[in-house]
Every structure is written in structure tokens, then in C-alpha cells.
Amino acid sequence: PEVLYFAQMQRKNQGKSGRAKNLIFSEDRGRYIKPMIPKGDVRRLAVDATLRTAAPYQKPRRERDVAKGRDPKPVYIDKADMRSKRLARKAGALVIFVVDASGSMALNRMSSAKGAAMKLLTESYQSRDQVSIVPFYGDEAEVLLPPSRSISMAKRRLDKLPCGGGSPLCHGLSTAARVGINAMKSGDVGRVMVICITDGRANVSLQKSLKDPEAIAPDAPKPTQEELKDEVLDMAKKIGAAGMQLLVIDTENKFVSTGFAEDIAGAAAGKYYYLPNAGEGQIAAAAAGALADLKQS
């Protein structure tokens, strides 16, 4: 429901230009760009605009005070004259690595994602971009590295790389969507890119990942491959509808490829790369290129 709600809110903002998405507007932090009529309490007073608004009323206000026997003030400012500052600051982007940590290639995928994340963090000081890592394995996904610009925090959080077990792909995408939505609501992130490193094979349903009693019961029916694929594609569509860019890096061996990883990217109107033996350099380069395109769109 949260993803659907955010998608509805995002559609209201589809007319925003690329420049607007690269800036965050507020009344508390950033560079002063223009005055505005305050809504509620004034957090940062725009003195220049307030004085300009009050200027035409100085003479009648002074005459009113004199007529009432009061001493005239140097300047008369009423509450209706007050203007607040509209501030803008550069919006960083958030790159969320969703990594399939199941199966025999899990450690390679996780190591490559870790290396790519560290490269992006090293290069993101000026751009204020953040990185997050969400591995999925066993029955569920976890946020191994929450959105961060800290290289030391990333090293600490990524010291141990979990892997093995089932492939809850839908829960991985769902968790990434929640991380992205929360980051955009926080006001520090203008754009979100989800990079899913997977072979496209899912074998754990979202209901099981969410601990639905019916799905985890001993006699619960096993979902079919079509059902698993449908819920993954549905979640990919929601990520695209929420205004997040999805980039799928396919690590599946071409001799046994099902092509489903490409379908996932297509469902979100995202990008698809076939990199079966991708190292951290290739993944970082693909991420940096896609992120640059996203910021210019």
C-alpha cells in the first residue's frame, strides 16, 4: 500500500523538470533563492522582502501612532508584512544495490556489489549521492547498508557478506522500494536508482518473506513459477510507477537463461545489462553511467 500511495503522489509531480528534481526546496536549509508568503510560523525571515512589503505603509502607520499619542517607531512591521525565505539545496541521488545472495554465485555477486558501492561512495563526495545495499537470501531480504555517504560505515556494515539459501527476489525489490520511498520522504534525496544484480530466478514468495501465516504453514501449497514471476513483475512495475529507476544486471549463464531478468527491467521501464561475470568495475561503471543519464533526464 505504501508503494501504491507513493506512486499516486509521484504522478502529481511528473511535470517537474530535471533541474527541479536535482534541487530540494525548504524553509530551513540551503541557499536563499526567493521570498515567499509564509505558511504558518516564519522559520527564516526574508528581511529584504519584509521591508519592501512594509515600506508603502510606513507613513500611515506612523501618523496613526502619533494621532494616538504614541511615540513613533523607526520602522513599522506588521505580521502581514513578513516574508519567509525559500531555500534550495542540491539533491543527492540514492543508489540501492539489490543483490541475489543465494546460490553458488552469491559470494561473487555480493563482493562485486560491495566493491561497486565503495567506488560510488568514494566518487560521491561532491554530488552528495548515497548508497544502500539490500541482499536477499534464505526467506527474506535485509537492509545490510542503510542509505549512507559514509565510507567507514559501509566498510563496517559490509565486513561480513551473508549468502546462501533460497531466492526471495520479490521481497528484495519490495525492501528496496521501501528504502527508496523513505529516503525521498526524508527530503535529502531527489532521485532513486535500484540496481538489481540477479539471475532472475525466484523461489520464495513475498507472502512467505512477510511471514504470512498461510504461506509459512507446514501444509502451505508451493507457489508456481508463474505466480512467482507475476509478483516480481508487479513489484517492478510499482518501483517504476513510484518514480524510481530500475537497472537489472543479469548474471545468468546464457546457456540456461530464461530471459526473465530482462522482463523485470522492462516491467519497470528500466535498463537491462547482461553481465554474467561482472566484477566491481563493470557494475560501478554501469551504475555511474545510468545515474548520470538519470540526473540529466
TIMAR-882211 format. One record per residue (C-alpha): x, y, z; residue number from 0. Coordinates in nm, 4 decimals. Example, Ala and Ser with C-alpha at 12.3 -4.5 7.8 and 13.67 -1.06 7.14 Angstrom:
BEGIN
1.2300 -0.4500 0.7800 0
1.3670 -0.1060 0.7140 1
end
This chain:
BEGIN
0.0000 0.0000 0.0000 0
0.2854 0.2416 0.0759 1
0.4336 0.1888 -0.2707 2
0.0959 0.2489 -0.4361 3
0.0362 0.5627 -0.2291 4
0.3777 0.6992 -0.3236 5
0.3124 0.6206 -0.6896 6
-0.0034 0.8329 -0.6758 7
0.1890 1.1181 -0.5171 8
0.4663 1.0814 -0.7726 9
0.2247 1.1165 -1.0651 10
0.1280 1.4587 -0.9341 11
0.4893 1.5672 -0.9735 12
0.5541 1.4245 -1.3199 13
0.5627 1.7736 -1.4676 14
0.8737 1.8663 -1.2719 15
1.1774 1.9431 -1.4816 16
1.5088 1.7655 -1.4418 17
1.6504 2.0731 -1.2672 18
1.3694 2.0692 -1.0119 19
1.4405 1.7052 -0.9275 20
1.8058 1.7933 -0.8643 21
1.7094 2.0531 -0.6021 22
1.5376 2.0250 -0.2663 23
1.3311 2.3254 -0.1580 24
1.2692 2.4041 0.2074 25
1.2461 2.6836 0.4631 26
1.5282 2.5689 0.6900 27
1.8355 2.4654 0.4889 28
2.0007 2.5751 0.1677 29
2.0695 2.8867 -0.0395 30
1.8216 3.1736 -0.0324 31
1.6605 3.1913 -0.3758 32
1.3444 3.3983 -0.3270 33
1.0968 3.5261 -0.0661 34
0.7582 3.3699 -0.0128 35
0.4421 3.4294 0.1890 36
0.4820 3.2055 0.4949 37
0.2509 2.9190 0.5711 38
0.2362 2.9154 0.9486 39
0.5332 3.0330 1.1563 40
0.8255 3.2067 0.9856 41
1.1348 2.9859 1.0184 42
1.3815 3.2066 0.8284 43
1.2783 3.5712 0.7879 44
1.3458 3.7313 0.4497 45
1.4351 4.0761 0.5833 46
1.4693 4.2373 0.2401 47
1.1292 4.1260 0.1161 48
0.9647 4.2043 0.4519 49
1.0951 4.5642 0.4431 50
0.9840 4.6094 0.0818 51
0.6349 4.4868 0.1678 52
0.6111 4.7175 0.4710 53
0.7605 5.0272 0.3008 54
0.4359 5.1714 0.1486 55
0.2634 5.1624 0.4889 56
0.5248 5.3448 0.6974 57
0.3675 5.6937 0.6744 58
0.0063 5.5970 0.7599 59
0.1230 5.3699 1.0433 60
0.3414 5.6439 1.1878 61
0.0588 5.9001 1.1610 62
-0.1742 5.6556 1.3350 63
0.0638 5.6220 1.6296 64
0.1135 5.9982 1.6561 65
-0.2640 6.0542 1.6492 66
-0.2976 5.8124 1.9423 67
-0.0277 5.9963 2.1363 68
0.2348 5.7251 2.0981 69
0.5994 5.7806 2.0221 70
0.6698 5.6955 1.6542 71
0.8858 5.3916 1.5803 72
1.1793 5.3936 1.3366 73
1.0186 5.1139 1.1314 74
0.6705 4.9609 1.1375 75
0.6406 4.5913 1.0604 76
0.3107 4.4054 1.0854 77
0.2718 4.0310 1.0807 78
0.1122 4.0523 0.7349 79
0.4332 4.2130 0.6024 80
0.6523 3.9197 0.6973 81
0.8029 3.7080 0.4220 82
0.9992 3.3885 0.4701 83
1.2985 3.2644 0.2769 84
1.2561 2.9928 0.0165 85
1.5770 2.7927 0.0271 86
1.7179 2.5384 -0.2156 87
1.9961 2.2863 -0.1807 88
2.1412 2.0267 -0.4123 89
1.9579 1.6957 -0.4012 90
2.1712 1.3860 -0.3973 91
2.0728 1.0566 -0.5548 92
2.0358 0.7229 -0.3787 93
2.1695 0.4058 -0.5407 94
2.0225 0.0885 -0.3886 95
2.2003 -0.2359 -0.4748 96
1.9573 -0.5290 -0.4530 97
2.1790 -0.8375 -0.4610 98
2.0836 -1.2019 -0.5065 99
2.2853 -1.3628 -0.2266 100
2.1525 -1.7131 -0.2894 101
2.3075 -1.9940 -0.4902 102
2.6618 -2.0812 -0.5903 103
2.7481 -1.7361 -0.7330 104
2.6248 -1.5487 -0.4254 105
2.9659 -1.4577 -0.2850 106
3.0838 -1.3267 -0.6233 107
2.7721 -1.1094 -0.6608 108
2.7999 -0.9720 -0.3075 109
3.1726 -0.8979 -0.3425 110
3.1137 -0.7202 -0.6730 111
2.8256 -0.5160 -0.5280 112
3.0365 -0.4228 -0.2250 113
3.3234 -0.3091 -0.4461 114
3.0914 -0.1105 -0.6749 115
2.9246 0.0564 -0.3746 116
3.2614 0.1589 -0.2317 117
3.3671 0.3036 -0.5669 118
3.0488 0.5096 -0.5923 119
3.0856 0.6346 -0.2347 120
3.4454 0.7380 -0.2978 121
3.3369 0.9409 -0.6003 122
3.0165 1.0833 -0.4496 123
3.1549 1.3452 -0.2104 124
3.0721 1.6402 -0.4359 125
2.7434 1.5022 -0.5686 126
2.6059 1.4101 -0.2218 127
2.4936 1.0712 -0.3556 128
2.4174 0.7906 -0.1121 129
2.4449 0.4134 -0.1414 130
2.2446 0.1305 0.0151 131
2.2792 -0.2482 -0.0143 132
1.9881 -0.4919 0.0192 133
2.0868 -0.8603 -0.0161 134
1.8141 -1.1228 -0.0443 135
1.8725 -1.4852 0.0535 136
1.7055 -1.7571 0.2568 137
1.3428 -1.6498 0.3014 138
1.3789 -1.2711 0.3051 139
1.5787 -0.9610 0.2229 140
1.7568 -0.7344 0.4688 141
1.8962 -0.3806 0.4614 142
2.2632 -0.4598 0.5136 143
2.3703 -0.0993 0.4499 144
2.1072 0.1735 0.5021 145
2.1383 0.4860 0.2830 146
2.4747 0.6401 0.3629 147
2.7566 0.8583 0.2299 148
2.9991 0.7248 0.4901 149
3.2794 0.5080 0.3554 150
3.3752 0.3930 0.7062 151
3.0168 0.2895 0.7830 152
2.9977 0.0986 0.4545 153
3.3214 -0.0868 0.5307 154
3.1956 -0.1769 0.8768 155
2.8490 -0.2898 0.7625 156
2.9818 -0.4848 0.4632 157
3.2581 -0.6620 0.6526 158
3.0519 -0.9817 0.6635 159
2.8660 -1.0751 0.3471 160
2.5634 -1.3023 0.4027 161
2.4755 -1.5607 0.1384 162
2.3057 -1.8937 0.0738 163
1.9564 -2.0419 0.0830 164
1.6522 -1.9500 -0.1253 165
1.5937 -1.6569 -0.3588 166
1.3222 -1.4165 -0.2296 167
1.3576 -1.1788 -0.5258 168
1.0219 -1.0062 -0.4786 169
1.0989 -0.9245 -0.1161 170
1.4344 -0.7833 -0.2260 171
1.2622 -0.5443 -0.4674 172
0.9923 -0.4639 -0.2104 173
1.2533 -0.3815 0.0551 174
1.4428 -0.1603 -0.1901 175
1.1191 0.0217 -0.2760 176
1.0557 0.0910 0.0922 177
1.4129 0.2194 0.1412 178
1.3774 0.4456 -0.1629 179
1.0386 0.5818 -0.0569 180
1.1610 0.6625 0.2935 181
1.4710 0.8344 0.1551 182
1.2652 1.0533 -0.0783 183
1.0242 1.1413 0.2025 184
1.3191 1.2497 0.4199 185
1.3879 1.5413 0.1852 186
1.7574 1.4684 0.1239 187
1.7211 1.2567 -0.1903 188
1.5872 1.3760 -0.5238 189
1.6268 1.0599 -0.7311 190
1.6492 0.6895 -0.6567 191
1.8089 0.4167 -0.8663 192
1.7590 0.0487 -0.7814 193
2.0297 -0.1801 -0.9212 194
1.9200 -0.5423 -0.9064 195
2.2001 -0.7964 -0.9511 196
2.0332 -1.1314 -1.0114 197
1.9877 -1.4268 -1.2426 198
1.6131 -1.3621 -1.2363 199
1.5279 -1.6873 -1.0608 200
1.2882 -1.6521 -0.7661 201
1.1737 -1.9412 -0.5475 202
1.0343 -1.7711 -0.2342 203
0.7019 -1.5874 -0.2409 204
0.6520 -1.2406 -0.0959 205
0.3878 -1.3759 0.1424 206
0.6397 -1.6221 0.2868 207
0.9005 -1.3466 0.3243 208
0.6444 -1.1356 0.5105 209
0.5676 -1.4280 0.7435 210
0.2075 -1.4641 0.6282 211
0.0663 -1.7491 0.8462 212
-0.0945 -1.9158 0.5444 213
0.2316 -1.9067 0.3481 214
0.4540 -2.0437 0.6239 215
0.2192 -2.3184 0.7410 216
0.3640 -2.6717 0.7081 217
0.0925 -2.7671 0.4596 218
0.1079 -2.4419 0.2622 219
0.0942 -2.5008 -0.1157 220
0.4129 -2.4203 -0.3015 221
0.3701 -2.1255 -0.5413 222
0.4150 -2.1970 -0.9116 223
0.6884 -2.0357 -1.1165 224
0.4260 -1.8296 -1.2980 225
0.2911 -1.6964 -0.9680 226
0.6417 -1.6077 -0.8508 227
0.7178 -1.4329 -1.1793 228
0.3904 -1.2390 -1.1734 229
0.4530 -1.0956 -0.8267 230
0.8096 -0.9972 -0.9192 231
0.6907 -0.8193 -1.2349 232
0.4153 -0.6484 -1.0368 233
0.6672 -0.5176 -0.7839 234
0.8958 -0.3979 -1.0641 235
0.6040 -0.2034 -1.2126 236
0.5390 -0.0394 -0.8756 237
0.9043 0.0663 -0.8499 238
0.8803 0.2316 -1.1913 239
0.5464 0.3946 -1.1063 240
0.6967 0.5383 -0.7872 241
0.9476 0.7352 -0.9940 242
1.2481 0.5147 -0.9226 243
1.4811 0.3937 -1.1974 244
1.5394 0.0174 -1.2082 245
1.8580 -0.1222 -1.3600 246
1.8808 -0.5019 -1.3819 247
2.2214 -0.6653 -1.4155 248
2.1688 -1.0202 -1.5394 249
2.4235 -1.2698 -1.4059 250
2.2550 -1.5808 -1.5501 251
2.4549 -1.8160 -1.7701 252
2.3316 -1.7681 -2.1263 253
2.3115 -2.1454 -2.1843 254
2.0386 -2.1810 -1.9206 255
1.8991 -1.8292 -1.9469 256
1.5240 -1.7802 -1.9184 257
1.5363 -1.4117 -2.0149 258
1.3289 -1.3204 -1.7097 259
1.5785 -1.0660 -1.5773 260
1.5209 -0.8621 -1.8929 261
1.1437 -0.8876 -1.8387 262
1.1885 -0.7401 -1.4905 263
1.3678 -0.4376 -1.6317 264
1.1013 -0.3987 -1.8988 265
0.8182 -0.4059 -1.6435 266
0.9689 -0.1024 -1.4676 267
1.0609 0.0714 -1.7953 268
1.4182 0.0422 -1.6697 269
1.7546 -0.0630 -1.8108 270
1.8970 -0.4109 -1.8637 271
2.2606 -0.5262 -1.8764 272
2.3780 -0.8794 -1.9419 273
2.6983 -0.9143 -1.7369 274
2.7305 -1.2813 -1.6295 275
3.0827 -1.2418 -1.4935 276
3.0676 -0.8777 -1.3899 277
3.3258 -0.7517 -1.1461 278
3.3016 -0.4448 -0.9281 279
3.4486 -0.2223 -1.2018 280
3.1865 -0.3190 -1.4607 281
2.8990 -0.2841 -1.2152 282
3.0276 0.0518 -1.0893 283
3.0670 0.1770 -1.4467 284
2.7159 0.0638 -1.5420 285
2.5741 0.2272 -1.2287 286
2.7632 0.5540 -1.2807 287
2.6546 0.5756 -1.6452 288
2.2896 0.5061 -1.5671 289
2.2965 0.7508 -1.2758 290
2.4406 1.0261 -1.4967 291
2.1619 0.9656 -1.7502 292
1.9041 0.9745 -1.4716 293
2.0261 1.3098 -1.3416 294
2.0083 1.4615 -1.6902 295
1.6566 1.3343 -1.7620 296
end
